[in-house]
Amino acid sequence: MGSSEQSGGPISFTSPSFTITGASRLSTSPRWDRVDSRSLIALARHVYFNYLSDTPGGHEPFGVVVDPDQPGGRVVFDPPVLLPQEEFVGLELIRGRPGRTRGRWKG
């Protein structure tokens, strides 16, 4: 039994005595110093495009969570809580930048 159960009083909620830097906000990009960006974005694109092909007309995802050391990943629809080894890749990185064309010749 906890102390509040023994005393019969309500459990009081107070603010924590410490804060964890960065815990309250989602990192919008992976830690590029820890990952191979080319393979991470390729893995996230693979997961995202599999979702699009398997779920036509599905909801618009928020992004993709991948573990660079594992195959696969998951599409997320809300800001995720990440495990230490996981990376979040937003749709802006998966889809590429708008207005950027590759090898397009105007003649």
N, CA, C and O atoms as a GROMACS GRO file, in nm:
protein
  428
    1MET      N    1   0.082  -0.119   0.000
    1MET     CA    2   0.000   0.000   0.000
    1MET      C    3   0.086   0.125   0.000
    1MET      O    4   0.186   0.132   0.072
    2GLY      N    5   0.048   0.222  -0.081
    2GLY     CA    6   0.121   0.348  -0.082
    2GLY      C    7   0.083   0.434   0.036
    2GLY      O    8  -0.014   0.405   0.107
    3SER      N    9   0.158   0.540   0.059
    3SER     CA   10   0.132   0.625   0.174
    3SER      C   11  -0.003   0.694   0.165
    3SER      O   12  -0.066   0.717   0.268
    4SER      N   13  -0.050   0.728   0.044
    4SER     CA   14  -0.180   0.794   0.031
    4SER      C   15  -0.294   0.696   0.060
    4SER      O   16  -0.398   0.735   0.111
    5GLU      N   17  -0.271   0.567   0.026
    5GLU     CA   18  -0.375   0.468   0.056
    5GLU      C   19  -0.384   0.444   0.206
    5GLU      O   20  -0.493   0.420   0.258
    6GLN      N   21  -0.271   0.451   0.274
    6GLN     CA   22  -0.271   0.430   0.418
    6GLN      C   23  -0.338   0.547   0.489
    6GLN      O   24  -0.412   0.528   0.586
    7SER      N   25  -0.311   0.668   0.442
    7SER     CA   26  -0.366   0.786   0.509
    7SER      C   27  -0.509   0.815   0.465
    7SER      O   28  -0.582   0.886   0.534
    8GLY      N   29  -0.549   0.761   0.350
    8GLY     CA   30  -0.683   0.785   0.300
    8GLY      C   31  -0.697   0.919   0.230
    8GLY      O   32  -0.805   0.953   0.184
    9GLY      N   33  -0.588   0.994   0.220
    9GLY     CA   34  -0.593   1.126   0.155
    9GLY      C   35  -0.571   1.115   0.006
    9GLY      O   36  -0.525   1.012  -0.044
   10PRO      N   37  -0.603   1.220  -0.067
   10PRO     CA   38  -0.584   1.219  -0.212
   10PRO      C   39  -0.436   1.225  -0.248
   10PRO      O   40  -0.354   1.274  -0.172
   11ILE      N   41  -0.406   1.175  -0.365
   11ILE     CA   42  -0.270   1.183  -0.417
   11ILE      C   43  -0.252   1.323  -0.473
   11ILE      O   44  -0.332   1.369  -0.553
   12SER      N   45  -0.147   1.391  -0.431
   12SER     CA   46  -0.124   1.526  -0.482
   12SER      C   47  -0.025   1.519  -0.598
   12SER      O   48   0.073   1.444  -0.594
   13PHE      N   49  -0.052   1.597  -0.700
   13PHE     CA   50   0.035   1.605  -0.816
   13PHE      C   51   0.105   1.740  -0.813
   13PHE      O   52   0.040   1.844  -0.813
   14THR      N   53   0.235   1.737  -0.811
   14THR     CA   54   0.313   1.860  -0.813
   14THR      C   55   0.402   1.856  -0.935
   14THR      O   56   0.422   1.751  -0.996
   15SER      N   57   0.456   1.970  -0.969
   15SER     CA   58   0.548   1.973  -1.083
   15SER      C   59   0.676   1.900  -1.045
   15SER      O   60   0.713   1.897  -0.928
   16PRO      N   61   0.745   1.842  -1.144
   16PRO     CA   62   0.866   1.766  -1.112
   16PRO      C   63   0.976   1.855  -1.058
   16PRO      O   64   0.978   1.976  -1.082
   17SER      N   65   1.067   1.795  -0.985
   17SER     CA   66   1.178   1.870  -0.927
   17SER      C   67   1.292   1.889  -1.027
   17SER      O   68   1.392   1.952  -0.995
   18PHE      N   69   1.277   1.834  -1.147
   18PHE     CA   70   1.379   1.848  -1.251
   18PHE      C   71   1.310   1.849  -1.387
   18PHE      O   72   1.194   1.809  -1.400
   19THR      N   73   1.382   1.894  -1.487
   19THR     CA   74   1.329   1.890  -1.624
   19THR      C   75   1.428   1.817  -1.712
   19THR      O   76   1.549   1.817  -1.687
   20ILE      N   77   1.377   1.756  -1.814
   20ILE     CA   78   1.460   1.687  -1.912
   20ILE      C   79   1.461   1.773  -2.037
   20ILE      O   80   1.358   1.792  -2.101
   21THR      N   81   1.577   1.825  -2.071
   21THR     CA   82   1.589   1.913  -2.185
   21THR      C   83   1.545   1.842  -2.312
   21THR      O   84   1.592   1.732  -2.342
   22GLY      N   85   1.457   1.905  -2.386
   22GLY     CA   86   1.410   1.850  -2.513
   22GLY      C   87   1.300   1.748  -2.502
   22GLY      O   88   1.249   1.703  -2.604
   23ALA      N   89   1.260   1.711  -2.380
   23ALA     CA   90   1.158   1.608  -2.365
   23ALA      C   91   1.019   1.658  -2.400
   23ALA      O   92   0.931   1.579  -2.433
   24SER      N   93   0.998   1.787  -2.394
   24SER     CA   94   0.864   1.840  -2.419
   24SER      C   95   0.839   1.869  -2.566
   24SER      O   96   0.725   1.895  -2.604
   25ARG      N   97   0.941   1.864  -2.648
   25ARG     CA   98   0.919   1.894  -2.789
   25ARG      C   99   0.973   1.782  -2.877
   25ARG      O  100   1.066   1.710  -2.839
   26LEU      N  101   0.912   1.768  -2.992
   26LEU     CA  102   0.953   1.666  -3.087
   26LEU      C  103   1.064   1.722  -3.175
   26LEU      O  104   1.053   1.832  -3.227
   27SER      N  105   1.168   1.647  -3.190
   27SER     CA  106   1.272   1.685  -3.283
   27SER      C  107   1.219   1.663  -3.424
   27SER      O  108   1.173   1.554  -3.458
   28THR      N  109   1.226   1.768  -3.505
   28THR     CA  110   1.170   1.758  -3.639
   28THR      C  111   1.264   1.694  -3.739
   28THR      O  112   1.223   1.666  -3.852
   29SER      N  113   1.387   1.672  -3.702
   29SER     CA  114   1.478   1.604  -3.792
   29SER      C  115   1.568   1.511  -3.713
   29SER      O  116   1.594   1.533  -3.595
   30PRO      N  117   1.615   1.406  -3.778
   30PRO     CA  118   1.704   1.311  -3.710
   30PRO      C  119   1.836   1.376  -3.670
   30PRO      O  120   1.872   1.482  -3.720
   31ARG      N  121   1.906   1.311  -3.581
   31ARG     CA  122   2.041   1.354  -3.545
   31ARG      C  123   2.134   1.311  -3.657
   31ARG      O  124   2.180   1.197  -3.660
   32TRP      N  125   2.161   1.401  -3.749
   32TRP     CA  126   2.238   1.367  -3.869
   32TRP      C  127   2.380   1.324  -3.837
   32TRP      O  128   2.443   1.257  -3.919
   33ASP      N  129   2.432   1.359  -3.720
   33ASP     CA  130   2.566   1.316  -3.684
   33ASP      C  131   2.570   1.171  -3.638
   33ASP      O  132   2.678   1.114  -3.624
   34ARG      N  133   2.452   1.109  -3.616
   34ARG     CA  134   2.448   0.970  -3.568
   34ARG      C  135   2.399   0.872  -3.673
   34ARG      O  136   2.406   0.751  -3.650
   35VAL      N  137   2.352   0.919  -3.786
   35VAL     CA  138   2.290   0.829  -3.884
   35VAL      C  139   2.344   0.854  -4.024
   35VAL      O  140   2.402   0.959  -4.052
   36ASP      N  141   2.325   0.755  -4.109
   36ASP     CA  142   2.354   0.768  -4.251
   36ASP      C  143   2.227   0.824  -4.315
   36ASP      O  144   2.128   0.753  -4.331
   37SER      N  145   2.230   0.952  -4.350
   37SER     CA  146   2.109   1.019  -4.396
   37SER      C  147   2.048   0.954  -4.520
   37SER      O  148   1.926   0.944  -4.531
   38ARG      N  149   2.131   0.911  -4.612
   38ARG     CA  150   2.080   0.851  -4.735
   38ARG      C  151   2.000   0.724  -4.706
   38ARG      O  152   1.890   0.706  -4.757
   39SER      N  153   2.056   0.635  -4.624
   39SER     CA  154   1.986   0.510  -4.595
   39SER      C  155   1.865   0.533  -4.505
   39SER      O  156   1.764   0.463  -4.518
   40LEU      N  157   1.873   0.630  -4.413
   40LEU     CA  158   1.760   0.659  -4.324
   40LEU      C  159   1.640   0.712  -4.403
   40LEU      O  160   1.528   0.667  -4.383
   41ILE      N  161   1.664   0.807  -4.492
   41ILE     CA  162   1.555   0.863  -4.572
   41ILE      C  163   1.502   0.758  -4.670
   41ILE      O  164   1.382   0.752  -4.694
   42ALA      N  165   1.590   0.676  -4.726
   42ALA     CA  166   1.544   0.569  -4.816
   42ALA      C  167   1.456   0.469  -4.741
   42ALA      O  168   1.354   0.426  -4.795
   43LEU      N  169   1.493   0.433  -4.620
   43LEU     CA  170   1.412   0.342  -4.539
   43LEU      C  171   1.277   0.405  -4.506
   43LEU      O  172   1.173   0.339  -4.516
   44ALA      N  173   1.277   0.532  -4.467
   44ALA     CA  174   1.151   0.601  -4.436
   44ALA      C  175   1.062   0.612  -4.560
   44ALA      O  176   0.941   0.595  -4.549
   45ARG      N  177   1.121   0.639  -4.675
   45ARG     CA  178   1.042   0.645  -4.800
   45ARG      C  179   0.981   0.510  -4.832
   45ARG      O  180   0.866   0.502  -4.875
   46HIS      N  181   1.057   0.405  -4.811
   46HIS     CA  182   1.006   0.269  -4.837
   46HIS      C  183   0.884   0.241  -4.749
   46HIS      O  184   0.783   0.190  -4.798
   47VAL      N  185   0.894   0.273  -4.621
   47VAL     CA  186   0.783   0.251  -4.528
   47VAL      C  187   0.663   0.336  -4.569
   47VAL      O  188   0.550   0.287  -4.572
   48TYR      N  189   0.687   0.463  -4.601
   48TYR     CA  190   0.579   0.555  -4.638
   48TYR      C  191   0.510   0.512  -4.767
   48TYR      O  192   0.387   0.509  -4.773
   49PHE      N  193   0.586   0.478  -4.870
   49PHE     CA  194   0.525   0.440  -4.997
   49PHE      C  195   0.455   0.304  -4.988
   49PHE      O  196   0.357   0.281  -5.058
   50ASN      N  197   0.503   0.214  -4.902
   50ASN     CA  198   0.428   0.091  -4.876
   50ASN      C  199   0.294   0.123  -4.812
   50ASN      O  200   0.193   0.062  -4.847
   51TYR      N  201   0.293   0.218  -4.719
   51TYR     CA  202   0.167   0.259  -4.656
   51TYR      C  203   0.072   0.315  -4.763
   51TYR      O  204  -0.047   0.280  -4.765
   52LEU      N  205   0.123   0.400  -4.851
   52LEU     CA  206   0.038   0.460  -4.955
   52LEU      C  207  -0.018   0.354  -5.049
   52LEU      O  208  -0.134   0.363  -5.089
   53SER      N  209   0.062   0.256  -5.085
   53SER     CA  210   0.013   0.153  -5.178
   53SER      C  211  -0.082   0.055  -5.111
   53SER      O  212  -0.172   0.002  -5.176
   54ASP      N  213  -0.062   0.030  -4.981
   54ASP     CA  214  -0.149  -0.064  -4.909
   54ASP      C  215  -0.277   0.001  -4.857
   54ASP      O  216  -0.375  -0.068  -4.831
   55THR      N  217  -0.277   0.133  -4.842
   55THR     CA  218  -0.390   0.204  -4.783
   55THR      C  219  -0.432   0.320  -4.873
   55THR      O  220  -0.411   0.436  -4.837
   56PRO      N  221  -0.491   0.291  -4.988
   56PRO     CA  222  -0.534   0.403  -5.074
   56PRO      C  223  -0.644   0.483  -5.006
   56PRO      O  224  -0.738   0.425  -4.951
   57GLY      N  225  -0.632   0.612  -5.009
   57GLY     CA  226  -0.732   0.696  -4.946
   57GLY      C  227  -0.725   0.700  -4.796
   57GLY      O  228  -0.820   0.741  -4.730
   58GLY      N  229  -0.612   0.657  -4.740
   58GLY     CA  230  -0.597   0.657  -4.594
   58GLY      C  231  -0.570   0.796  -4.541
   58GLY      O  232  -0.560   0.892  -4.617
   59HIS      N  233  -0.560   0.807  -4.411
   59HIS     CA  234  -0.533   0.935  -4.346
   59HIS      C  235  -0.392   0.983  -4.379
   59HIS      O  236  -0.302   0.903  -4.406
   60GLU      N  237  -0.373   1.113  -4.376
   60GLU     CA  238  -0.242   1.174  -4.400
   60GLU      C  239  -0.154   1.152  -4.277
   60GLU      O  240  -0.189   1.198  -4.168
   61PRO      N  241  -0.042   1.082  -4.292
   61PRO     CA  242   0.044   1.058  -4.175
   61PRO      C  243   0.122   1.182  -4.134
   61PRO      O  244   0.137   1.277  -4.212
   62PHE      N  245   0.172   1.180  -4.013
   62PHE     CA  246   0.255   1.286  -3.958
   62PHE      C  247   0.400   1.266  -4.001
   62PHE      O  248   0.474   1.362  -4.019
   63GLY      N  249   0.439   1.141  -4.016
   63GLY     CA  250   0.575   1.106  -4.054
   63GLY      C  251   0.598   0.958  -4.034
   63GLY      O  252   0.504   0.880  -4.022
   64VAL      N  253   0.726   0.920  -4.032
   64VAL     CA  254   0.764   0.780  -4.018
   64VAL      C  255   0.868   0.768  -3.907
   64VAL      O  256   0.958   0.851  -3.895
   65VAL      N  257   0.855   0.663  -3.827
   65VAL     CA  258   0.954   0.632  -3.724
   65VAL      C  259   1.029   0.508  -3.770
   65VAL      O  260   0.968   0.406  -3.803
   66VAL      N  261   1.162   0.518  -3.772
   66VAL     CA  262   1.245   0.405  -3.813
   66VAL      C  263   1.358   0.385  -3.712
   66VAL      O  264   1.400   0.478  -3.643
   67ASP      N  265   1.404   0.263  -3.706
   67ASP     CA  266   1.524   0.229  -3.630
   67ASP      C  267   1.630   0.200  -3.736
   67ASP      O  268   1.617   0.101  -3.809
   68PRO      N  269   1.733   0.283  -3.748
   68PRO     CA  270   1.832   0.265  -3.855
   68PRO      C  271   1.897   0.127  -3.859
   68PRO      O  272   1.947   0.085  -3.963
   69ASP      N  273   1.897   0.055  -3.746
   69ASP     CA  274   1.960  -0.077  -3.741
   69ASP      C  275   1.864  -0.191  -3.769
   69ASP      O  276   1.905  -0.307  -3.771
   70GLN      N  277   1.736  -0.160  -3.791
   70GLN     CA  278   1.635  -0.263  -3.814
   70GLN      C  279   1.563  -0.237  -3.946
   70GLN      O  280   1.549  -0.122  -3.987
   71PRO      N  281   1.519  -0.342  -4.013
   71PRO     CA  282   1.439  -0.321  -4.134
   71PRO      C  283   1.298  -0.275  -4.096
   71PRO      O  284   1.248  -0.308  -3.988
   72GLY      N  285   1.237  -0.200  -4.184
   72GLY     CA  286   1.099  -0.156  -4.159
   72GLY      C  287   1.091  -0.035  -4.070
   72GLY      O  288   1.192   0.028  -4.038
   73GLY      N  289   0.971  -0.004  -4.032
   73GLY     CA  290   0.943   0.113  -3.950
   73GLY      C  291   0.792   0.123  -3.936
   73GLY      O  292   0.719   0.029  -3.967
   74ARG      N  293   0.746   0.239  -3.890
   74ARG     CA  294   0.601   0.256  -3.877
   74ARG      C  295   0.561   0.398  -3.914
   74ARG      O  296   0.633   0.494  -3.887
   75VAL      N  297   0.446   0.408  -3.976
   75VAL     CA  298   0.387   0.536  -4.010
   75VAL      C  299   0.315   0.585  -3.886
   75VAL      O  300   0.244   0.508  -3.821
   76VAL      N  301   0.333   0.713  -3.852
   76VAL     CA  302   0.268   0.768  -3.733
   76VAL      C  303   0.178   0.885  -3.774
   76VAL      O  304   0.205   0.956  -3.871
   77PHE      N  305   0.071   0.902  -3.698
   77PHE     CA  306  -0.028   1.005  -3.728
   77PHE      C  307  -0.030   1.116  -3.624
   77PHE      O  308  -0.102   1.215  -3.641
   78ASP      N  309   0.046   1.103  -3.518
   78ASP     CA  310   0.060   1.202  -3.412
   78ASP      C  311   0.208   1.211  -3.378
   78ASP      O  312   0.284   1.119  -3.410
   79PRO      N  313   0.250   1.319  -3.312
   79PRO     CA  314   0.391   1.324  -3.270
   79PRO      C  315   0.425   1.202  -3.185
   79PRO      O  316   0.359   1.176  -3.084
   80PRO      N  317   0.529   1.127  -3.225
   80PRO     CA  318   0.560   1.002  -3.155
   80PRO      C  319   0.648   1.021  -3.033
   80PRO      O  320   0.717   1.122  -3.018
   81VAL      N  321   0.644   0.922  -2.947
   81VAL     CA  322   0.741   0.910  -2.838
   81VAL      C  323   0.841   0.807  -2.888
   81VAL      O  324   0.806   0.693  -2.917
   82LEU      N  325   0.967   0.848  -2.897
   82LEU     CA  326   1.069   0.763  -2.957
   82LEU      C  327   1.150   0.688  -2.853
   82LEU      O  328   1.178   0.738  -2.744
   83LEU      N  329   1.187   0.566  -2.890
   83LEU     CA  330   1.287   0.492  -2.813
   83LEU      C  331   1.423   0.552  -2.846
   83LEU      O  332   1.437   0.618  -2.949
   84PRO      N  333   1.524   0.532  -2.763
   84PRO     CA  334   1.654   0.595  -2.786
   84PRO      C  335   1.715   0.565  -2.923
   84PRO      O  336   1.782   0.652  -2.980
   85GLN      N  337   1.693   0.447  -2.978
   85GLN     CA  338   1.754   0.411  -3.105
   85GLN      C  339   1.669   0.452  -3.225
   85GLN      O  340   1.714   0.437  -3.339
   86GLU      N  341   1.549   0.502  -3.204
   86GLU     CA  342   1.460   0.536  -3.314
   86GLU      C  343   1.481   0.679  -3.361
   86GLU      O  344   1.528   0.766  -3.287
   87GLU      N  345   1.445   0.701  -3.487
   87GLU     CA  346   1.452   0.834  -3.547
   87GLU      C  347   1.318   0.865  -3.611
   87GLU      O  348   1.254   0.777  -3.669
   88PHE      N  349   1.275   0.990  -3.601
   88PHE     CA  350   1.154   1.036  -3.666
   88PHE      C  351   1.193   1.107  -3.795
   88PHE      O  352   1.282   1.193  -3.794
   89VAL      N  353   1.127   1.072  -3.905
   89VAL     CA  354   1.150   1.138  -4.033
   89VAL      C  355   1.018   1.198  -4.077
   89VAL      O  356   0.920   1.126  -4.101
   90GLY      N  357   1.014   1.330  -4.088
   90GLY     CA  358   0.893   1.400  -4.128
   90GLY      C  359   0.865   1.387  -4.277
   90GLY      O  360   0.954   1.353  -4.356
   91LEU      N  361   0.741   1.414  -4.314
   91LEU     CA  362   0.701   1.400  -4.454
   91LEU      C  363   0.777   1.494  -4.547
   91LEU      O  364   0.797   1.461  -4.664
   92GLU      N  365   0.819   1.610  -4.497
   92GLU     CA  366   0.893   1.702  -4.584
   92GLU      C  367   1.025   1.642  -4.630
   92GLU      O  368   1.071   1.674  -4.740
   93LEU      N  369   1.086   1.556  -4.550
   93LEU     CA  370   1.209   1.488  -4.592
   93LEU      C  371   1.179   1.367  -4.680
   93LEU      O  372   1.256   1.335  -4.770
   94ILE      N  373   1.069   1.301  -4.653
   94ILE     CA  374   1.033   1.182  -4.730
   94ILE      C  375   0.990   1.219  -4.871
   94ILE      O  376   1.032   1.155  -4.968
   95ARG      N  377   0.908   1.321  -4.882
   95ARG     CA  378   0.856   1.362  -5.013
   95ARG      C  379   0.958   1.443  -5.093
   95ARG      O  380   0.948   1.449  -5.215
   96GLY      N  381   1.053   1.502  -5.027
   96GLY     CA  382   1.148   1.588  -5.095
   96GLY      C  383   1.100   1.732  -5.089
   96GLY      O  384   0.986   1.759  -5.052
   97ARG      N  385   1.186   1.822  -5.125
   97ARG     CA  386   1.150   1.963  -5.120
   97ARG      C  387   1.068   2.003  -5.241
   97ARG      O  388   1.099   1.961  -5.353
   98PRO      N  389   0.964   2.084  -5.222
   98PRO     CA  390   0.884   2.127  -5.336
   98PRO      C  391   0.963   2.223  -5.425
   98PRO      O  392   1.045   2.301  -5.376
   99GLY      N  393   0.938   2.215  -5.553
   99GLY     CA  394   1.004   2.304  -5.646
   99GLY      C  395   1.142   2.258  -5.689
   99GLY      O  396   1.205   2.324  -5.771
  100ARG      N  397   1.188   2.148  -5.636
  100ARG     CA  398   1.320   2.098  -5.672
  100ARG      C  399   1.302   1.995  -5.782
  100ARG      O  400   1.232   1.896  -5.764
  101THR      N  401   1.366   2.016  -5.894
  101THR     CA  402   1.358   1.920  -6.003
  101THR      C  403   1.496   1.864  -6.029
  101THR      O  404   1.596   1.934  -6.014
  102ARG      N  405   1.501   1.740  -6.066
  102ARG     CA  406   1.628   1.674  -6.090
  102ARG      C  407   1.640   1.641  -6.238
  102ARG      O  408   1.555   1.573  -6.296
  103GLY      N  409   1.746   1.691  -6.298
  103GLY     CA  410   1.776   1.656  -6.436
  103GLY      C  411   1.672   1.703  -6.536
  103GLY      O  412   1.653   1.640  -6.641
  104ARG      N  413   1.606   1.809  -6.506
  104ARG     CA  414   1.504   1.859  -6.598
  104ARG      C  415   1.567   1.963  -6.688
  104ARG      O  416   1.624   2.062  -6.641
  105TRP      N  417   1.556   1.941  -6.815
  105TRP     CA  418   1.617   2.033  -6.910
  105TRP      C  419   1.509   2.115  -6.976
  105TRP      O  420   1.411   2.061  -7.028
  106LYS      N  421   1.527   2.245  -6.975
  106LYS     CA  422   1.432   2.334  -7.042
  106LYS      C  423   1.501   2.386  -7.168
  106LYS      O  424   1.603   2.454  -7.161
  107GLY      N  425   1.443   2.353  -7.279
  107GLY     CA  426   1.511   2.394  -7.400
  107GLY      C  427   1.430   2.458  -7.501
  107GLY      O  428   1.481   2.496  -7.607
   0.00000   0.00000   0.00000
